[in-house]
Amino acid sequence: MENKKLKIRDLTLRDGQQSLFATRLSQGEIDKLLPYYENAGFYIMEVWGGAVPDSVMRYLDESPWDRLRSVSKVMKGKSLLSALSRGRNLFGYVPYPDSVLEGFYKEAIANGLNVMRIFDALNDIDNVKESIRLINNLGGIADGAVCYTVDPKPVAVEQPKQSFFGRLFGKKNAAAEPEKIFTDEYFVEKAKAMEALGAKIITLKDMAGLVTPSRAASIISKLKANLKVPVDFHTHCTPGYGLASSVMAIINGVDILDTNIWWFGGGSAAPAIELVYLFAKKLGVEIDVDMKAVGEIRKRLLDARKSLKDFDLGKLPRDFDPLNDKLPAEVESRLDAAVAAAKAGNESALLNACHAIEEYFGFPKPNELVKNAEVPGGMYSNMVAQLKALKAEDLLDDAMRLIPMVRRDAGLVPLVTPTSQIVGSQAVSVALDRRKGNPDYTTKSNQFISLVKGEYGHTPVAIDPAFREKITGSPVEKPYDVSSYKKPDNPALTEFGGAKLAKNKEEELLLELLPSVANGFLKRRRAEEFEASKAATAPAEVKTEEIKADEPVTGETIAAPMGGRIIEIKVKPGDKVSKGQVVLVYEAMKMENDVVAPADKTVKRIFVKPDDVVGADALLVEFE
């Protein structure tokens, strides 16, 4: 361990803000921080991908490409810049064809990206194969990430009633012990397969923070023994394991560790680099970062966090400078106790010491709800933000308790975007169904249907054909058909002088990746340009059918199952529709949902228009 150098991947500007502040950090705040990052010496800075392309358009009205370019321009190649790609799902929520993957990777590398961390939410190697090949061929560094997850907890089995002697001498009710799926060997084999495909780094991606210290020791040591490429450990602190498991990863030879800077660390994010630095000193490991420069970033990061107060899920830790502040004796003793426990393999003592250290500094306590539901920090923060926007915060506890059930039904998928978003959104829908007295899965997102159908790939455990038939209408698994992909239209906007919605390759890619979000974003850009050019008349007002407020509703109606935004209306008044025909599409919690006709009907009125934001139970359509 002596003189070993530990490389650091800083997550602050991407995963840190995504996990703690629902990816709302603006470009203006990032620009204030970048000059101090330039000479910090981080091996890798994660600045793009994940939820960034979606969120910066959706919530901040900013260009994802401008964000990447601005970081690259300041950093001048002094740290490798990385992004997170969901493999076949790229940065979105559905599978995309190879042409879309290649377009994004090529444009990203041209704009300064170096490392693409590639994972598949199902750990389906077929879904990452093409991404690894493309990144390597385009001159980038392919980082293959294996998603960590756990086997479901044993479920008590109902036994038939027995006689008195049967109860006395027979077998007692016991928990069912299903076959273990997610063993150390499972993760090692996935990693070896990615290395064989050309991955230059392998990451153990613990998005939910469920890797315990003992598991970190066993998996990291086995990865190091079986791989030739560097090993990276990525975890979160939500359930309370993150810091202790990072210590065990260091002891067991991990090459790269993912951290955040103080004000963006802990809680549902990765551990703070300052705490990792304290442990590294005790272990005789050199953190390969300029900690003075980190201190300069830390000073400015507090203001960035304060700017995000509306999305802040936690409380501020106490200020701390590891280079200049003297630690109290009690914290020093806790650090020594933690290191001793880690070296002795005493997990309980290690966790107790780490929790006491985090408590002293004011970091959040372990989240038992998240721990039991086994969800990632980013998923939790996004569910809170989305439900708050829908004014349905009271559904959170019910939805969290339903997540394990939905996950089992969907093939025991690891919970990482997009499956975390799909499962989380579906859990909210089931919670709403139950409150309304409806059967489970009455309301289903299009993405949940696609997941169960098989379009996202092979799930770790086969889905019950009866459940698949219930959700999709067929018990047969159907993989994603690349030939069925339809490139979104790029219309000329007459209201903006005939300008194309997407005017260049970058914008066309955004439209292909996230059509509903990019549509609004690009229309705003064209409107601004049209106004600035003054080359045409003001946009004509879009006429919509006026609905008299006092006209009573007399026919059968469809109401919104949950709050969201109207994406597309597929019918008009007077149209005859068949039972099950899609009449409109709306978006809720980033998932698209079809609204279908309840029977053979004639449309009388439509109460909404595209881009309208509606609440739960809002009237959508009335029939004759």
LONU-43716 format. One line per 4 residues: number of its first residue (from 1); their letters; for each residue y, x negated, z negated of C-alpha. Coordinates in pm, 1 decimal. Layout:
N
NUM	a	Y,X,Z  ...
REM end
This chain:
624
1	menk	0.0,0.0,0.0  237.7,-292.3,-58.3  516.4,-334.6,200.4  394.7,-41.4,404.9
5	klki	670.7,131.9,600.2  678.2,510.3,619.0  848.0,658.8,923.9  1042.4,981.0,879.9
9	rdlt	1088.2,1279.0,1109.0  1402.7,1462.5,996.3  1372.5,1841.3,1032.9  1711.4,1938.5,892.2
13	lrdg	1873.7,2053.1,1215.9  1576.6,2259.7,1336.8  1289.4,2349.1,1108.3  1492.2,2306.7,787.8
17	qqsl	1758.6,2555.2,888.1  1494.2,2783.5,1043.6  1292.2,2799.0,721.8  1584.6,2844.4,482.8
21	fatr	1858.0,3010.7,688.1  1683.0,3200.0,971.4  1808.3,2949.7,1234.7  2174.8,3044.3,1202.2
25	lsqg	2326.8,2693.0,1192.2  2601.1,2689.3,1453.6  2680.4,2418.2,1703.8  3015.9,2365.4,1531.9
29	eidk	2845.1,2275.5,1203.1  2595.3,2048.9,1379.1  2875.3,1865.5,1559.2  3029.7,1776.3,1221.3
33	llpy	2701.9,1616.1,1108.7  2593.5,1425.4,1419.0  2825.0,1119.5,1383.4  2660.5,1044.9,1048.1
37	yena	2310.7,1083.9,1194.1  2369.9,823.6,1463.8  2285.4,520.6,1250.7  2061.2,681.4,987.0
41	gfyi	1753.4,529.2,1145.9  1526.9,832.7,1149.3  1223.5,759.4,1363.8  1238.2,1114.4,1502.2
45	mevw	1491.6,1395.2,1466.6  1363.9,1745.4,1536.1  1659.1,1926.2,1693.7  1524.4,2177.4,1946.0
49	ggav	1245.4,2414.6,2034.4  1079.6,2649.8,1788.6  1312.7,2941.5,1727.1  1626.0,2756.2,1845.6
53	pdsv	1636.0,2863.1,2214.0  1593.5,3228.3,2112.2  1813.4,3230.6,1803.0  2114.8,3042.3,1935.9
57	mryl	2142.2,3295.2,2220.5  2046.9,3600.5,2014.9  2256.3,3542.3,1703.8  2512.8,3270.3,1783.5
61	desp	2585.6,3341.6,2150.9  2535.8,2972.7,2227.8  2347.9,2785.5,2500.9  2022.6,2611.1,2397.9
65	wdrl	2082.4,2352.0,2670.5  2430.7,2270.5,2538.7  2278.7,2212.8,2194.6  2025.7,1962.1,2323.2
69	rsvs	2283.9,1780.0,2536.1  2535.2,1751.9,2252.4  2281.4,1593.4,2015.8  2153.9,1354.0,2282.0
73	kvmk	2506.3,1242.4,2373.3  2592.4,1145.1,2013.7  2257.7,988.0,1922.0  2254.0,755.7,2226.7
77	gksl	1877.5,707.8,2198.5  1894.3,559.4,1845.7  1643.1,814.0,1712.2  1377.8,990.4,1915.5
81	lsal	1470.5,1355.5,1964.2  1191.1,1606.5,1933.0  1130.7,1973.8,1995.7  854.8,2209.6,1896.7
85	srgr	660.7,2382.5,2174.4  408.3,2660.7,2122.0  193.4,2535.1,2408.3  121.3,2817.6,2649.2
89	nlfg	382.1,3029.1,2463.1  649.4,2755.3,2497.0  946.4,2873.8,2282.3  876.1,3244.4,2327.8
93	yvpy	628.9,3507.8,2217.8  405.3,3560.0,2522.4  191.0,3330.2,2740.9  374.6,3171.2,3035.3
97	pdsv	242.7,3024.4,3359.9  242.8,2650.0,3427.2  552.2,2675.6,3647.7  763.1,2791.2,3351.5
101	legf	619.1,2519.3,3124.1  690.8,2247.8,3379.8  1042.9,2374.8,3443.8  1135.1,2370.6,3076.4
105	ykea	975.6,2035.7,2997.8  1135.1,1869.2,3301.0  1481.3,2005.8,3218.4  1447.1,1920.2,2846.7
109	iang	1350.5,1557.8,2912.5  1635.4,1527.5,3165.6  1874.4,1644.3,2893.7  1766.5,1385.1,2637.0
113	lnvm	1445.7,1508.9,2474.6  1188.0,1239.4,2390.4  905.6,1394.0,2186.9  749.0,1734.9,2239.7
117	rifd	536.0,1848.9,1948.7  282.5,2082.6,2106.4  65.7,2328.5,1919.4  -123.7,2645.8,1988.0
121	alnd	-112.4,2930.0,1738.6  -488.4,2984.5,1777.3  -575.8,2612.0,1785.7  -718.1,2687.5,2131.6
125	idnv	-727.5,2347.1,2302.0  -718.5,2509.0,2646.6  -368.5,2633.7,2564.1  -222.1,2285.0,2499.6
129	kesi	-401.5,2090.0,2771.8  -142.7,2146.7,3044.2  155.9,2084.7,2813.9  21.2,1746.2,2703.1
133	rlin	-39.3,1646.4,3065.9  305.2,1759.3,3179.7  496.2,1587.2,2897.5  317.5,1257.6,2959.0
137	nlgg	369.9,1278.1,3336.1  740.7,1359.5,3295.7  802.0,1053.8,3076.5  801.6,1219.8,2735.9
141	iadg	586.9,1159.7,2428.6  322.6,1426.3,2369.9  271.4,1499.7,1999.0  -38.6,1715.2,1947.4
145	avcy	-16.9,1938.8,1640.4  -320.4,2092.5,1474.1  -227.8,2409.1,1284.1  -359.9,2413.5,929.4
149	tvdp	-485.2,2738.8,788.2  -736.3,2853.9,529.8  -1042.8,3070.3,518.2  -987.7,3422.0,385.4
153	kpva	-1051.1,3485.0,22.4  -1396.4,3628.2,-55.4  -1404.0,4008.6,-55.9  -1599.8,4203.4,-315.8
157	veqp	-1891.4,4391.9,-160.1  -1969.8,4746.5,-266.4  -2332.5,4763.2,-383.9  -2538.3,5083.0,-393.1
161	kqsf	-2585.6,5241.5,-733.4  -2891.0,5109.6,-918.8  -3115.5,5237.2,-1190.6  -3078.1,5108.4,-1545.8
165	fgrl	-3352.6,4847.2,-1491.2  -3206.7,4756.4,-1154.7  -2871.3,4696.5,-1318.9  -3037.9,4496.7,-1593.9
169	fgkk	-3259.1,4272.0,-1379.2  -3122.2,4302.7,-1026.6  -2840.9,4116.5,-855.2  -2491.9,4190.1,-976.3
173	naaa	-2206.6,4281.0,-745.0  -2073.5,3958.7,-599.6  -1806.3,3845.8,-364.9  -1916.7,3805.7,-7.6
177	epek	-1923.6,3437.4,88.4  -1851.1,3417.0,460.2  -1914.8,3101.6,656.2  -1640.2,2842.5,613.9
181	iftd	-1444.6,2810.5,937.4  -1149.7,2585.6,854.7  -1327.3,2274.4,724.3  -1190.1,1917.9,738.1
185	eyfv	-1418.3,1860.4,1036.0  -1263.4,2157.5,1218.9  -917.6,1997.1,1202.7  -1045.4,1647.1,1285.7
189	ekak	-1230.1,1772.4,1594.2  -918.4,1954.9,1717.2  -714.8,1636.5,1664.6  -967.8,1420.5,1849.4
193	amea	-966.1,1664.2,2140.3  -585.7,1639.8,2163.5  -594.3,1260.1,2146.2  -851.5,1259.1,2427.2
197	lgak	-615.7,1472.0,2636.0  -339.5,1212.4,2593.8  -149.3,1301.8,2276.0  42.6,992.7,2152.9
201	iitl	97.4,1131.4,1799.9  -119.8,1375.2,1604.8  43.8,1606.6,1350.4  -129.3,1803.9,1079.4
205	kdma	101.9,2103.8,1095.7  95.8,2292.5,766.0  347.5,2563.6,852.4  266.5,2779.8,549.7
209	glvt	256.8,2495.4,296.2  -104.8,2576.0,208.1  -239.2,2219.2,216.5  -319.9,2136.4,-144.9
213	psra	-289.3,1774.4,-261.2  -666.8,1725.1,-259.8  -692.9,1872.2,88.1  -406.9,1650.4,209.5
217	asii	-597.8,1347.8,82.1  -925.0,1444.4,248.6  -784.9,1553.3,586.9  -527.6,1274.3,626.9
221	sklk	-781.0,1006.1,535.6  -1029.4,1150.2,788.0  -766.1,1173.9,1059.5  -672.0,809.4,1000.2
225	anlk	-1038.1,708.1,1021.2  -1101.7,899.3,1344.0  -781.8,850.1,1544.2  -611.0,552.9,1707.8
229	vpvd	-267.0,717.3,1740.1  -14.9,762.8,1452.3  -68.4,1055.9,1216.8  219.9,1280.0,1105.3
233	fhth	212.9,1525.8,813.6  425.9,1840.0,828.2  431.4,2081.6,535.5  650.2,2328.7,343.9
237	ctpg	715.4,2381.3,-26.1  696.8,2761.3,-41.9  371.2,2797.4,-241.1  444.8,2486.3,-449.4
241	ygla	218.9,2224.5,-287.7  459.4,2051.0,-47.8  594.1,1762.6,-254.9  263.4,1680.3,-424.5
245	ssvm	71.7,1699.9,-96.1  325.9,1470.6,70.2  265.7,1214.5,-206.1  -108.7,1234.4,-140.8
249	aiin	-51.7,1198.4,233.5  149.4,877.8,171.7  -121.0,736.1,-53.9  -383.4,812.1,212.1
253	gvdi	-201.0,624.9,486.0  -0.3,883.7,680.7  225.4,711.2,935.9  505.2,969.4,969.2
257	ldtn	624.4,1225.3,716.3  841.8,1528.0,791.8  1130.7,1583.3,548.8  1468.9,1753.2,517.5
261	iwwf	1789.8,1625.6,360.1  1860.5,1752.6,7.0  2057.3,2073.7,65.4  1813.1,2186.1,336.4
265	gggs	1493.6,2081.9,154.0  1245.2,2246.7,-79.4  1174.9,2616.2,-114.2  1039.8,2751.4,213.0
269	aapa	1133.5,2425.0,389.0  976.1,2077.9,386.0  1032.0,1843.0,88.0  1365.9,1666.4,41.7
273	ielv	1368.1,1306.2,162.0  1545.3,1203.8,-160.1  1243.9,1308.2,-371.6  1004.2,1143.2,-127.1
277	ylfa	1216.4,825.9,-155.4  1173.3,825.4,-537.3  796.1,850.3,-502.1  781.5,589.5,-225.1
281	kklg	959.9,337.9,-451.3  697.6,397.5,-721.7  419.9,349.6,-463.1  563.6,31.3,-312.4
285	veid	624.3,203.1,21.4  942.1,141.4,219.2  1109.0,447.8,368.8  1210.2,334.6,717.7
289	vdmk	1551.8,506.9,702.1  1903.5,399.8,600.9  1938.6,598.0,276.2  2313.6,520.5,258.4
293	avge	2360.0,700.3,589.7  2143.9,984.0,458.4  2384.2,1007.6,164.3  2678.3,1049.4,403.9
297	irkr	2496.3,1331.7,581.7  2411.0,1489.5,246.2  2778.7,1505.7,146.8  2865.3,1704.8,460.4
301	llda	2548.7,1914.5,456.7  2659.4,2106.5,149.0  2945.1,2264.5,345.6  2701.8,2351.7,624.2
305	rksl	2482.2,2531.7,373.0  2778.2,2718.7,227.7  2862.6,2838.8,579.4  2516.7,3001.7,586.2
309	kdfd	2550.8,3189.6,257.5  2476.1,3527.2,421.3  2128.8,3400.0,515.8  2057.6,3176.8,216.8
313	lgkl	1730.7,3274.2,47.7  1754.6,3031.8,-241.6  1985.7,2872.3,-493.6  2161.8,2539.2,-468.5
317	prdf	1981.9,2248.2,-634.2  2188.7,2018.2,-851.4  2359.5,1737.7,-664.8  2171.7,1407.0,-665.7
321	dpln	2219.7,1065.4,-507.4  1899.9,857.9,-540.9  2086.3,533.3,-472.2  2352.6,570.2,-740.9
325	dklp	2251.5,836.7,-995.0  2044.5,726.3,-1292.6  1739.1,940.3,-1353.6  1687.6,1083.4,-1702.9
329	aeve	1393.8,936.6,-1891.4  1205.0,1266.1,-1871.0  1220.0,1262.7,-1489.3  1114.9,896.7,-1474.1
333	srld	816.5,975.9,-1692.5  726.7,1275.2,-1473.3  738.7,1053.1,-1164.5  509.3,797.7,-1331.0
337	aava	274.4,1075.8,-1444.3  265.2,1224.8,-1093.2  181.8,889.6,-932.3  -88.9,819.7,-1187.7
341	aaka	-236.2,1166.9,-1136.7  -226.2,1127.2,-758.0  -406.9,792.2,-770.3  -665.9,940.0,-1006.4
345	gnes	-714.4,1247.5,-787.3  -603.5,1478.6,-1070.6  -455.8,1762.3,-865.8  -357.6,1985.1,-1156.3
349	alln	-163.8,1709.8,-1335.4  2.2,1603.4,-1009.7  118.3,1958.1,-936.5  245.7,2009.2,-1290.8
353	acha	449.6,1688.9,-1276.7  592.9,1766.0,-932.0  683.3,2122.1,-1031.7  862.3,1988.6,-1341.4
357	ieey	1059.8,1741.5,-1126.9  1157.4,2014.3,-879.3  1252.9,2246.1,-1164.4  1477.6,1978.9,-1317.7
361	fgfp	1668.4,1942.8,-990.5  1688.5,2318.1,-942.0  1461.3,2362.4,-640.1  1289.9,2702.3,-612.5
365	kpne	972.1,2765.8,-808.1  646.7,2827.8,-618.7  656.8,3165.9,-444.2  342.5,3344.5,-560.7
369	lvkn	383.4,3632.5,-314.5  399.5,3393.2,-19.8  117.7,3183.4,-166.3  -114.9,3482.1,-193.0
373	aevp	-22.9,3624.8,146.8  -59.8,3275.0,298.2  244.0,3290.1,525.6  478.6,3018.6,658.0
377	ggmy	829.4,2974.3,523.1  997.8,3045.9,855.5  800.1,3367.1,891.0  904.4,3477.3,542.6
381	snmv	1274.3,3399.6,592.9  1276.1,3573.1,930.3  1103.1,3883.1,789.6  1365.9,3901.2,515.5
385	aqlk	1651.6,3858.0,764.9  1508.7,4110.6,1011.4  1434.9,4374.8,747.2  1780.9,4325.1,599.1
389	alka	1933.8,4384.7,943.1  1720.8,4699.6,975.9  1826.6,4810.4,624.0  1457.5,4823.8,530.5
393	edll	1434.3,4547.4,266.8  1222.8,4774.3,46.9  934.5,4730.9,295.0  900.7,4356.5,231.3
397	ddam	651.4,4366.3,-55.8  429.2,4623.4,119.5  436.7,4426.3,444.7  355.9,4096.9,270.5
401	rlip	51.8,4253.2,104.1  -70.2,4384.1,440.3  -45.2,4050.9,623.2  -394.5,3924.9,517.1
405	mvrr	-553.5,4249.0,645.1  -373.1,4236.5,979.1  -461.6,3868.9,1015.4  -833.2,3937.7,957.4
409	dagl	-832.6,4224.9,1205.0  -668.2,4002.4,1469.0  -938.0,3731.0,1457.2  -826.6,3525.0,1156.9
413	vplv	-543.5,3363.6,1350.2  -340.0,3085.7,1188.6  5.6,3215.3,1099.3  251.4,3018.0,1307.8
417	tpts	491.7,3140.2,1575.5  417.7,3345.9,1777.6  115.9,3479.9,1584.7  310.2,3479.8,1256.3
421	qivg	583.1,3690.8,1416.3  327.6,3921.7,1579.7  123.6,3966.2,1261.0  434.9,3994.9,1040.3
425	sqav	592.9,4256.4,1265.3  264.1,4447.0,1282.5  233.1,4439.8,903.0  578.7,4598.1,880.6
429	sval	468.7,4865.1,1130.6  153.9,4940.1,928.5  363.2,4964.8,611.0  588.2,5214.6,788.5
433	drrk	285.6,5404.9,921.4  146.9,5439.2,569.4  478.5,5561.0,429.7  486.9,5828.4,698.3
437	gnpd	125.7,5928.4,630.9  8.2,5799.9,968.4  -316.1,5606.6,1026.6  -291.3,5225.5,1030.6
441	yttk	-189.5,5082.6,1368.6  -34.0,5405.7,1490.9  262.1,5188.8,1593.0  164.3,4869.5,1780.0
445	snqf	384.2,4609.2,1945.7  300.6,4503.7,2300.5  242.8,4149.3,2175.5  -9.7,4265.0,1911.5
449	islv	-197.9,4454.0,2182.8  -197.4,4138.0,2398.7  -320.4,3923.6,2107.2  -610.6,4156.5,2032.6
453	kgey	-687.6,4192.1,2403.3  -734.6,3815.0,2432.5  -429.3,3721.9,2638.4  -313.4,3459.0,2386.0
457	ghtp	-646.9,3278.2,2396.0  -964.2,3261.0,2191.1  -915.7,3350.3,1823.8  -1090.5,3133.9,1561.0
461	vaid	-1317.2,3430.1,1476.6  -1426.5,3687.4,1732.0  -1241.4,4019.4,1707.8  -1453.7,4325.5,1631.9
465	pafr	-1501.3,4502.8,1969.1  -1448.9,4839.6,1798.5  -1111.0,4723.2,1666.7  -1019.2,4581.9,2007.4
469	ekit	-1100.8,4917.0,2166.8  -892.2,5097.8,1904.2  -589.3,4877.5,1977.7  -622.0,4810.6,2352.3
473	gspv	-841.8,5091.0,2483.5  -1124.3,4853.9,2577.4  -1377.5,4657.1,2367.7  -1384.2,4377.7,2628.5
477	ekpy	-1185.3,4055.3,2576.0  -946.5,3991.7,2865.0  -775.3,3650.6,2894.7  -422.0,3600.2,3021.1
481	dvss	-405.8,3634.5,3398.8  -157.3,3382.6,3538.1  -150.0,3567.8,3869.1  -12.2,3875.9,3695.2
485	ykkp	305.6,3693.3,3590.1  616.5,3845.7,3743.5  930.3,3637.2,3751.0  1224.2,3836.4,3608.1
489	dnpa	1480.1,3963.5,3855.2  1802.2,3767.0,3892.7  2033.0,4039.7,4022.9  2382.7,4008.2,4162.9
493	ltef	2619.6,4172.6,3914.7  2853.9,4395.1,4109.8  3065.5,4457.7,3801.0  3136.3,4082.8,3787.6
497	ggak	3221.7,4027.0,4151.6  2864.3,3990.7,4272.9  2787.0,3682.6,4060.9  2419.0,3613.7,4002.9
501	lakn	2301.1,3685.1,3648.4  2157.8,3329.8,3624.2  2362.9,3083.1,3826.5  2152.6,2765.8,3798.0
505	keee	1803.6,2636.4,3716.8  1872.0,2610.6,3341.6  1977.8,2973.9,3319.8  1690.5,3089.4,3538.1
509	llle	1452.4,2922.2,3292.7  1617.5,3101.9,2998.6  1572.2,3429.3,3185.1  1203.8,3352.9,3242.6
513	llps	1146.4,3250.3,2882.1  1326.6,3528.5,2695.2  1430.3,3793.4,2948.5  1569.5,4054.9,2710.6
517	vang	1773.9,3806.6,2503.6  1887.0,3592.6,2797.9  1993.5,3902.2,2990.7  2263.6,3988.4,2740.0
521	flkr	2359.6,3624.0,2685.4  2403.2,3554.6,3057.0  2591.3,3876.7,3119.9  2844.5,3770.7,2857.7
525	rrae	2885.2,3435.9,3032.6  2941.3,3602.5,3370.1  3189.3,3844.9,3215.0  3386.1,3554.9,3066.2
529	efea	3389.1,3370.2,3397.6  3490.5,3682.1,3586.5  3776.0,3748.1,3346.0  3891.4,3387.7,3364.1
533	skaa	3881.9,3371.6,3743.2  4095.9,3683.7,3791.7  3948.2,3692.1,4141.3  3829.8,4046.7,4118.2
537	tapa	3922.8,4370.9,3953.8  3825.6,4448.5,3595.0  3461.8,4552.8,3554.2  3409.5,4919.4,3623.4
541	evkt	3311.0,5128.5,3327.6  2944.8,5215.1,3335.1  2912.5,5589.4,3344.9  2651.3,5747.0,3124.7
545	eeik	2553.6,6107.4,3098.0  2767.5,6270.0,2834.0  2574.9,6448.3,2565.6  2744.5,6729.5,2389.3
549	adep	2733.9,6667.8,2017.1  2699.7,7035.7,1938.2  2410.6,7103.7,2175.5  2111.9,7183.8,1952.0
553	vtge	1780.9,7003.6,1989.4  1522.9,7263.5,2083.4  1246.1,7066.7,2254.7  989.2,6817.7,2132.4
557	tiaa	1141.8,6476.6,2063.0  1046.2,6112.9,2023.8  1205.2,5919.5,1738.0  1221.3,5543.5,1687.6
561	pmgg	921.4,5432.2,1476.2  1140.0,5155.7,1329.1  1491.1,5023.3,1384.0  1560.3,4802.7,1682.7
565	riie	1742.7,4753.6,2011.7  1681.3,4948.7,2331.9  1568.5,4715.3,2611.4  1479.4,4944.2,2901.1
569	ikvk	1473.3,5315.5,2981.2  1209.2,5399.4,3240.7  1282.2,5770.4,3294.0  1578.6,6002.0,3351.5
573	pgdk	1646.5,6369.5,3273.0  1435.8,6596.0,3492.8  1149.0,6345.7,3535.7  798.0,6477.7,3480.8
577	vskg	593.1,6237.1,3269.9  224.2,6217.4,3184.8  74.0,6176.0,2841.1  78.6,5804.7,2746.4
581	qvvl	334.0,5711.8,3012.6  592.4,5456.8,2893.7  934.7,5623.2,2875.4  1131.1,5337.8,2716.5
585	vyea	1093.2,4991.9,2564.1  1267.3,4879.8,2247.9  1270.6,4556.2,2052.3  1214.2,4536.3,1678.2
589	mkme	1165.4,4213.2,1477.9  1163.9,4020.5,1809.5  862.5,4219.5,1933.3  871.5,4456.3,2229.1
593	ndvv	737.0,4807.1,2171.3  651.0,5070.5,2430.4  745.8,5430.4,2351.1  513.9,5670.0,2533.3
597	apad	518.8,6039.5,2615.9  319.2,6245.6,2363.5  190.1,6483.7,2633.4  255.4,6594.4,2991.4
601	ktvk	622.8,6683.7,2967.4  955.6,6707.4,3148.6  1240.1,6488.8,3018.7  1538.4,6697.5,2907.2
605	rifv	1771.7,6445.0,2742.4  1788.6,6075.1,2663.0  1990.5,5995.4,2352.0  2019.2,5618.1,2398.5
609	kpdd	2108.0,5357.5,2659.7  2009.1,4991.9,2707.0  2139.4,4755.7,2434.7  2193.2,5040.1,2186.7
613	vvga	2088.4,4945.0,1834.2  1907.2,5231.8,1663.0  1777.6,5292.9,1313.7  1434.0,5412.7,1210.5
617	dall	1371.3,5777.3,1307.2  1671.9,5784.7,1544.6  1622.4,6037.4,1825.7  1535.6,5869.4,2155.3
621	vefe	1416.5,6136.3,2398.9  1399.8,6516.1,2408.8  1160.8,6705.8,2635.4  1188.2,7055.0,2788.3
REM end
